[in-house]
Amino acid sequence: MEPTILYALDFDGVICDSAVETGMTGWKAAAQLWHDMPKAIPSTILIDRFRQVRPIIETGYEAILAMRLLHQDMSVETILNDFFTQKQALLDQTDTTEDDLKKRFGAVRDAWIEDSLDDWIAMNPLFPNVAEKLKTLTEQDLCYIVTTKQERFVASILKANGITLSADKIFGLDRNKSKETVLTGLMAQYPQRTFYFVEDRLPTLLKVLANDRLANVNLLFASWGYNTADDKQQALRHPIKIISLKDFILIVDQNSAHHLALGEGPKLEVRKVYKL
């Protein structure tokens, strides 16, 4: 039977719990820029604080700046509330660009992988039971990965977990396309399918919500990912369904999606599908 649904899945915060690795990579890269930062692995306390500010990070390189701010003892609350201003100030101080930081961040990751792939993979665990669900989705041709992570890193983590997903089904940072642009292209490619976009960042979901061309996309907010209590409260005011990891595991396959459409199975209300 021809598939009737398609899942566009964010990676970090939906599939992979990469916060520790992202923080450590950010620290190593920051230590190259600011020599007052020790090159030794940051403390558990600092990594825990990084996990708290992780929701403000959209693209991995921003971890470099977040770690610098944490090293300067800036509070978690200030970083969450004023990251854009603080980010720009650091860029100005170092006379560097976002593209420079992206390259540096990727290079540090590449060096870590070359030095110890097993160690790097261990720092990027998949969320519980997600590996088996992804295997089911890929076998049924039901999913794409839509992420701001560089594609080679996504592919390495999936391969280490026994998941086969062709390169053309991973849309990452390398393509220089927004998630809205990627989703628009996928909808044009699969006009007969019902779309579900699973994402852990509320700002990203709100951008999709504001795009009239994406009105047919059902928005699922991954509560287990990198978001805050305030994000969850804000999501309640929009046609976005907040789901738990358990919900995700229960619904993401062809059969359960049909049950969902019929009002059977897990009691999960999703965004109404509007016709263009």
ChimeraX attribute file (.defattr): number of C-alpha atoms within 10 A of each C-alpha:
attribute: neighborCount
match mode: 1-to-1
recipient: residues
	/A:1	4
	/A:2	7
	/A:3	12
	/A:4	15
	/A:5	19
	/A:6	26
	/A:7	22
	/A:8	25
	/A:9	20
	/A:10	24
	/A:11	23
	/A:12	25
	/A:13	22
	/A:14	24
	/A:15	27
	/A:16	21
	/A:17	20
	/A:18	21
	/A:19	26
	/A:20	18
	/A:21	19
	/A:22	25
	/A:23	27
	/A:24	24
	/A:25	26
	/A:26	27
	/A:27	29
	/A:28	23
	/A:29	25
	/A:30	26
	/A:31	18
	/A:32	15
	/A:33	16
	/A:34	11
	/A:35	9
	/A:36	10
	/A:37	17
	/A:38	14
	/A:39	13
	/A:40	10
	/A:41	13
	/A:42	16
	/A:43	10
	/A:44	10
	/A:45	9
	/A:46	17
	/A:47	21
	/A:48	14
	/A:49	16
	/A:50	23
	/A:51	17
	/A:52	18
	/A:53	26
	/A:54	26
	/A:55	19
	/A:56	21
	/A:57	16
	/A:58	16
	/A:59	14
	/A:60	22
	/A:61	25
	/A:62	22
	/A:63	27
	/A:64	26
	/A:65	23
	/A:66	28
	/A:67	28
	/A:68	22
	/A:69	20
	/A:70	18
	/A:71	16
	/A:72	10
	/A:73	10
	/A:74	13
	/A:75	12
	/A:76	17
	/A:77	11
	/A:78	12
	/A:79	20
	/A:80	17
	/A:81	12
	/A:82	11
	/A:83	19
	/A:84	11
	/A:85	10
	/A:86	16
	/A:87	18
	/A:88	13
	/A:89	13
	/A:90	15
	/A:91	14
	/A:92	11
	/A:93	8
	/A:94	10
	/A:95	8
	/A:96	12
	/A:97	11
	/A:98	13
	/A:99	10
	/A:100	10
	/A:101	22
	/A:102	17
	/A:103	12
	/A:104	21
	/A:105	23
	/A:106	20
	/A:107	14
	/A:108	18
	/A:109	22
	/A:110	16
	/A:111	11
	/A:112	15
	/A:113	16
	/A:114	11
	/A:115	11
	/A:116	11
	/A:117	17
	/A:118	12
	/A:119	12
	/A:120	18
	/A:121	19
	/A:122	13
	/A:123	17
	/A:124	18
	/A:125	18
	/A:126	21
	/A:127	17
	/A:128	14
	/A:129	13
	/A:130	18
	/A:131	19
	/A:132	13
	/A:133	19
	/A:134	22
	/A:135	17
	/A:136	17
	/A:137	19
	/A:138	17
	/A:139	13
	/A:140	15
	/A:141	18
	/A:142	20
	/A:143	24
	/A:144	23
	/A:145	22
	/A:146	26
	/A:147	25
	/A:148	21
	/A:149	21
	/A:150	18
	/A:151	18
	/A:152	16
	/A:153	16
	/A:154	20
	/A:155	17
	/A:156	14
	/A:157	19
	/A:158	20
	/A:159	12
	/A:160	13
	/A:161	15
	/A:162	12
	/A:163	19
	/A:164	14
	/A:165	21
	/A:166	10
	/A:167	13
	/A:168	8
	/A:169	14
	/A:170	23
	/A:171	25
	/A:172	23
	/A:173	19
	/A:174	12
	/A:175	12
	/A:176	11
	/A:177	14
	/A:178	16
	/A:179	21
	/A:180	19
	/A:181	13
	/A:182	17
	/A:183	21
	/A:184	16
	/A:185	11
	/A:186	16
	/A:187	18
	/A:188	9
	/A:189	10
	/A:190	13
	/A:191	10
	/A:192	12
	/A:193	17
	/A:194	18
	/A:195	24
	/A:196	21
	/A:197	22
	/A:198	25
	/A:199	27
	/A:200	26
	/A:201	24
	/A:202	23
	/A:203	14
	/A:204	14
	/A:205	21
	/A:206	15
	/A:207	12
	/A:208	22
	/A:209	20
	/A:210	11
	/A:211	11
	/A:212	9
	/A:213	15
	/A:214	20
	/A:215	17
	/A:216	19
	/A:217	24
	/A:218	23
	/A:219	26
	/A:220	24
	/A:221	23
	/A:222	26
	/A:223	22
	/A:224	19
	/A:225	23
	/A:226	24
	/A:227	20
	/A:228	20
	/A:229	9
	/A:230	9
	/A:231	17
	/A:232	18
	/A:233	11
	/A:234	12
	/A:235	18
	/A:236	11
	/A:237	8
	/A:238	13
	/A:239	16
	/A:240	22
	/A:241	20
	/A:242	22
	/A:243	18
	/A:244	15
	/A:245	17
	/A:246	12
	/A:247	14
	/A:248	18
	/A:249	16
	/A:250	14
	/A:251	19
	/A:252	21
	/A:253	22
	/A:254	18
	/A:255	10
	/A:256	15
	/A:257	21
	/A:258	15
	/A:259	14
	/A:260	17
	/A:261	13
	/A:262	9
	/A:263	12
	/A:264	12
	/A:265	15
	/A:266	13
	/A:267	11
	/A:268	14
	/A:269	16
	/A:270	18
	/A:271	16
	/A:272	13
	/A:273	14
	/A:274	10
	/A:275	6
	/A:276	8
